[in-house]
């Protein structure tokens, strides 16, 4: 009997210890639940404060696009006339022709695809409102998408401003293009000799500067031909300036046809003309000049006898500037005239 009482006593001690352990575990679990509950309350408070403070429409949707939660501002942003958006289908707040695109994009979000920011026309204000939408899927504990949360902003004013800016930018680009074309046209008119239609002295002055710079950099030579019409003053004095103008036009037309496409032919003034021949040596310039001289001599003029020209050639050297090469060509032209005209002379150092 005594032994039985001892066994019962030991069993009682065992279960007493077990009960104490269970009470302790229960108390710890209860404390954990209280802590978690406080955290949930704190999260809900923060969540609600965000919903209340946001000026944008924040809505949560179920799989059928129905609103199950909405921020305070959502009613005004979406233009809803009722007191609560809960249970309303989100599609009703957008223009009907946008519904198919919205459904497709919502389904893409539910499939965890990041579609970024999308813009749709809202039904508010006769379909003139522009909504900017950003959406993300909400998953359950198994990682499956069950809801969708969207932030919706009314960007009508912004879109209108951007549209106006784009229109203004397009207008400015068109104006800039028009001005560019006008500038090109003006530049062409400024650089063209009115009588002959070839380049004028203003244009040639700029181009020869460029050619000198290029020749210095590349260490190549170029030739300058300076010619004028022999005894041209007598043509004007005896036949009038109208006839003289026609002669000048025939000469420039003929020369323009036989020079190279990249040679620069310009009227220097009166009956004096220049031809700049890039990357050309004396051996190449002399026959080209002779061809010009012979071509002019062969022109048939109905009002007068033949017209001849005298040509002076200067070959650019490394230390020449623009003025120096013109002086050389002018001296060669002067020599051609003194030797009887209708000839080609190359400048040589004395």
C-alpha positions in Angstrom: 0.0 0.0 0.0 2.8 2.3 0.9 4.4 1.6 -2.4 1.3 2.4 -4.3 1.0 5.8 -2.5 4.6 6.5 -3.5 3.9 5.8 -7.1 0.8 8.0 -7.1 2.8 10.8 -5.5 5.5 10.6 -8.2 2.9 10.6 -10.9 1.4 13.7 -9.4 4.7 15.4 -9.3 5.3 14.6 -12.9 2.0 16.0 -14.1 2.4 19.1 -11.9 5.7 19.8 -13.6 4.0 19.2 -17.0 1.2 21.6 -16.2 3.7 24.3 -15.1 5.6 23.8 -18.4 2.3 24.1 -20.4 1.2 27.2 -18.5 4.6 28.8 -19.2 4.3 28.0 -23.0 0.8 29.2 -23.0 1.8 32.5 -21.3 4.6 33.0 -23.8 2.3 32.3 -26.8 -0.3 34.7 -25.4 2.4 37.4 -25.0 3.5 36.7 -28.7 -0.1 37.0 -29.9 -0.5 40.3 -28.0 2.7 41.6 -29.6 1.6 40.5 -33.1 -1.9 42.0 -32.5 -0.3 45.3 -31.5 1.8 45.2 -34.7 -1.3 44.5 -36.8 -3.1 47.4 -35.2 -0.1 49.6 -35.8 0.2 48.5 -39.4 -3.5 49.0 -40.0 -3.2 52.5 -38.4 -0.3 53.3 -40.7 -2.1 51.8 -43.7 -5.2 53.8 -43.0 -3.2 57.0 -42.5 -1.6 56.5 -45.9 -5.0 56.0 -47.5 -6.4 59.0 -45.8 -3.4 61.3 -46.6 -2.9 60.3 -50.2 -4.3 62.9 -52.8 -4.5 60.0 -55.3 -7.0 57.3 -55.8 -5.7 54.1 -54.2 -7.9 51.1 -54.8 -7.6 47.4 -54.2 -9.4 45.1 -56.7 -10.4 41.5 -56.6 -10.0 39.1 -59.5 -13.2 40.4 -61.1 -12.0 44.0 -61.1 -14.3 45.0 -58.2 -13.1 47.5 -55.6 -12.7 46.0 -52.2 -10.8 48.9 -50.6 -10.4 52.6 -51.6 -8.6 55.7 -50.3 -10.6 58.8 -49.2 -9.5 60.7 -52.3 -10.6 58.0 -54.7 -14.2 59.2 -54.9 -13.2 62.7 -56.0 -10.4 61.5 -58.3 -12.6 59.0 -60.1 -15.6 61.3 -60.2 -17.9 58.9 -58.3 -21.3 60.3 -57.2 -22.0 57.8 -54.4 -20.6 57.6 -50.8 -18.6 54.4 -51.1 -16.6 52.8 -53.9 -16.6 49.3 -52.3 -18.2 46.8 -54.6 -18.0 49.0 -57.7 -16.3 47.7 -60.8 -13.2 49.8 -61.7 -14.0 49.7 -65.4 -17.0 52.0 -65.1 -14.7 54.9 -64.3 -12.9 54.7 -67.7 -14.0 55.4 -71.2 -15.6 52.4 -72.8 -13.1 52.2 -75.7 -10.4 51.8 -73.1 -12.0 48.7 -71.3 -10.4 46.0 -73.5 -6.9 47.4 -73.0 -7.4 47.9 -69.2 -8.7 44.3 -68.8 -5.7 43.0 -70.7 -3.3 45.0 -68.6 -5.0 44.0 -65.3 -4.7 40.4 -66.3 -1.0 40.9 -67.1 -0.5 42.4 -63.6 -2.2 39.4 -62.0 0.2 37.2 -63.9 3.0 39.2 -62.1 4.1 41.1 -65.2 5.5 44.6 -64.6 3.7 46.8 -67.1 4.9 50.1 -65.7 2.8 53.3 -65.9 -0.2 53.3 -68.2 -2.5 56.2 -69.2 -6.2 55.9 -70.0 -9.0 58.2 -70.7 -11.4 58.5 -67.7 -15.2 58.8 -68.0 -15.2 61.9 -65.7 -15.8 65.2 -67.5 -17.2 63.6 -70.7 -14.3 61.3 -71.3 -11.8 64.2 -71.3 -10.0 63.1 -68.1 -6.6 61.4 -68.4 -5.8 58.9 -65.6 -2.2 57.7 -64.9 -2.3 54.2 -63.4 0.4 52.1 -61.6 -0.6 48.6 -60.4 0.9 45.7 -58.5 -0.4 42.3 -57.6 -1.0 41.1 -54.0 -0.1 37.5 -53.3 -1.4 35.0 -50.7 0.8 32.8 -48.4 1.3 30.4 -51.3 2.6 33.1 -53.7 -0.6 33.2 -55.8 -2.0 36.6 -56.9 -5.3 37.3 -55.3 -5.8 41.0 -55.4 -4.5 44.0 -57.2 -3.7 47.5 -55.8 -3.6 50.5 -58.1 -2.6 54.1 -57.6 -4.6 56.3 -60.0 -3.7 60.0 -60.6 -5.6 62.6 -62.6 -3.0 63.9 -65.0 -5.3 65.7 -67.3 -3.7 69.1 -66.7 -0.2 67.6 -67.0 -1.2 65.8 -70.2 -2.8 68.9 -71.7 0.3 70.9 -70.9 2.6 68.2 -72.4 0.4 68.2 -75.5 0.6 71.9 -75.7 4.4 71.8 -75.3 4.7 69.1 -77.9 2.6 71.2 -80.3 4.7 74.2 -79.5 7.9 72.2 -80.0 6.7 70.9 -83.3 5.8 74.5 -84.3 9.3 75.7 -83.3 10.9 72.9 -85.3 8.8 73.8 -88.3 9.8 77.5 -87.9 13.4 76.5 -87.4 13.3 74.4 -90.6 11.6 77.3 -92.4 14.2 79.7 -91.2 17.0 77.3 -92.1 15.6 77.0 -95.7 15.2 80.8 -95.9 18.8 81.2 -94.6 20.1 78.8 -97.2 18.1 80.6 -99.9 19.3 83.9 -98.6 22.9 82.6 -98.5 22.6 81.4 -102.0 21.2 84.8 -103.2 24.0 86.6 -101.4 26.7 84.4 -102.9 25.4 84.4 -106.5 26.2 87.0 -109.1 22.9 88.4 -110.4 24.0 88.8 -114.0 25.9 85.6 -114.7 24.4 83.2 -112.2 27.9 82.0 -111.0 29.4 82.6 -107.6 30.3 86.2 -106.6 33.3 87.7 -105.0 31.8 87.5 -101.5 31.4 83.8 -101.8 34.9 83.3 -103.3 36.6 85.3 -100.6 35.3 82.9 -98.0 36.0 79.7 -100.0 39.6 80.6 -100.8 40.3 81.1 -97.1 39.0 77.6 -96.5 41.1 76.3 -99.3 44.2 77.9 -97.9 43.6 76.3 -94.5 42.9 72.9 -96.1 46.0 73.1 -98.2 48.2 74.0 -95.2 46.7 71.1 -93.1 47.0 68.5 -95.9 50.2 70.0 -97.5 48.7 69.9 -101.0 48.7 72.5 -103.6 45.9 74.3 -105.5 45.9 76.7 -108.5 44.3 80.1 -108.9 43.3 81.3 -112.4 42.5 85.0 -112.8 41.2 86.1 -116.2 39.4 89.0 -117.8 38.0 89.7 -121.2 40.3 91.5 -123.6 39.3 95.0 -124.7 35.9 94.5 -123.1 35.5 98.2 -122.5 35.2 98.7 -126.3 32.3 96.2 -126.4 30.4 98.3 -123.9 31.3 101.6 -125.5 30.5 100.5 -129.1 27.6 98.2 -128.6 26.1 99.1 -125.3 26.0 97.4 -121.9 23.1 95.1 -122.9 25.3 93.5 -125.5 28.2 93.5 -123.0 26.0 91.7 -120.4 25.1 89.0 -123.0 28.7 88.5 -123.8 29.6 88.0 -120.1 26.7 85.5 -119.8 27.9 83.5 -122.8 31.4 83.4 -121.5 30.4 82.2 -118.0 28.0 79.6 -119.4 30.8 78.2 -121.6 33.4 78.1 -118.9 31.0 76.6 -116.4 30.5 73.6 -118.7 34.2 72.7 -119.0 35.6 73.1 -115.5 35.5 70.3 -113.0 32.5 70.0 -110.7 34.5 70.8 -107.6 36.4 73.8 -109.2 35.1 77.2 -107.9 34.2 79.7 -110.6 33.3 83.2 -109.6 32.9 86.7 -111.0 35.5 88.8 -109.4 34.2 92.1 -110.7 33.3 93.7 -114.0 34.8 91.5 -116.7 37.2 89.8 -114.4 36.8 86.2 -113.2 38.5 83.7 -111.0 38.7 79.9 -111.0 40.0 78.0 -108.0 41.2 74.5 -108.8 41.7 72.4 -105.6 44.5 69.9 -105.4 46.0 71.0 -108.7 49.6 71.4 -109.8 51.0 73.7 -112.5 51.2 70.7 -114.9 47.4 70.3 -114.5 46.4 74.0 -114.3 48.1 75.1 -117.5 46.2 72.8 -119.9 43.0 73.5 -118.0 43.6 77.2 -118.5 44.3 76.8 -122.2 41.1 74.9 -122.6 39.2 77.8 -121.0 41.0 80.3 -123.2 40.3 78.3 -126.4 36.6 77.7 -125.4 36.0 81.5 -124.9 37.7 82.3 -128.2 35.5 79.8 -130.0 32.2 81.3 -128.7 30.0 82.7 -131.5 28.6 86.2 -130.7 25.9 87.4 -133.1 26.5 91.1 -132.3 30.3 91.3 -132.3 33.4 89.6 -133.4 35.1 87.0 -131.2 36.1 87.7 -127.6 39.3 86.6 -126.1 40.6 86.4 -122.6 44.0 86.6 -120.8 44.7 84.3 -117.9 47.2 84.5 -115.1 47.9 81.4 -113.0 49.3 81.3 -109.5 50.2 78.0 -107.8 49.8 78.0 -104.0 52.9 77.6 -102.0 53.1 76.6 -98.3 53.9 80.1 -97.0 51.3 81.9 -99.2 48.3 83.6 -97.6 45.2 84.7 -99.5 46.5 88.1 -100.5 49.9 86.7 -101.7 48.4 84.2 -104.1 46.1 86.8 -105.5 49.0 89.2 -106.0 50.9 86.4 -107.9 47.9 85.6 -110.1 47.4 89.3 -110.8 51.0 89.8 -111.8 50.8 86.8 -114.2 47.6 88.3 -115.7 49.3 91.6 -116.1 52.2 89.9 -117.9 49.7 88.1 -120.2 48.2 91.4 -121.2 51.6 93.0 -121.8 52.6 90.1 -124.0 49.7 90.6 -126.4 46.6 89.2 -124.6 44.7 86.0 -125.5 47.3 83.9 -123.6 48.0 82.0 -120.4 50.9 83.0 -118.1 52.0 81.2 -115.0 53.6 83.4 -112.2 57.3 82.8 -111.8 59.5 84.3 -109.1 61.8 86.8 -110.7 
